[in-house]
Amino acid sequence: MVKNNNKKINNRISYNRNFFTIFITTILILYTLIMGVAMLWAFLTSFKDGFFEYESNKFLPPKNWILENYRLAFTKLYVPVGARKAYMPEMFLNSFLIAFCGTVISILSHMAVAYVCARFKFKILNVIYSIVIVVMFIPIVGSLPASLRVRKALGFYDNFFGHMVSHIGFTGTSFLIFYATFSSIDMGYTEAAKIDGANNFYIMVRVIFPLSLPTAIGMGLLSFIGSWNEYTTQMIYLPSMPTLSYGLYLFQNFRSGGDANLPTTKVAACFVVCIPIVILFCIFKNKIMGNITLGGIKG
């Protein structure tokens, strides 16, 4: 009787697990299809001729494939910076510098603090971990004016170096993910490195960090995408270095008149902005999807 009951329970658990797997897989497939169709629609629309073909032929391929929309996007998409205008090439460079440098600084600072908290046993580290949890659950409302005044007082306002310094931190989801990653790594790797004469810094940089590389790349990609798509932060703190997302925001909402107001031109500009993210994901998709298997140490 007991064996039969255990068998029924196992079958029910297996059934629930399979149902959950099928449900989640279906949701992900539908989401992928929706995003793929949206990208295909944007690609086709960006090659259509003006407003009339867009209205009469919204979902079919263009009758005449033209590149005029991309030329207009590169020449009409700009942000006024004082007495001059920043066009797409400059904004592309600004977006890459801010997103790349900010992501590297943010990920490294989170990894360093998470590594120390996960691998060492000091009471102060428990305080740091508690601060991270408390900050995540207590919303900080109205901090923008204070943050802006602090940056101006420190000379970090509208300063690229100061903007990069602001990315140094240890709070948020990234810290918790790295903390869990470093906690799951066998301490035997650290002990083996110490036997070979390695110090703590060498162990962190040359032993533990490489083992967490897939996690770092995944978190870095998410951080890069968030920074690439963010326009309010640069608009407030770094107005002299406009990014593509900020330029696209102005292009979509404040530009009017002429060919720049054509929906096909705006779609072409949107497609140009999202291309680097797609390329980045295609390059690192194996790293992101890969898993680390930590086994025993071989002599």
Salt bridges, closest charged atoms under 4 A:
GLU55 OE1 - LYS58 NZ 3.93
GLU68 OE2 - ARG71 NH2 2.41
GLU90 OE2 - ARG84 NH2 2.99
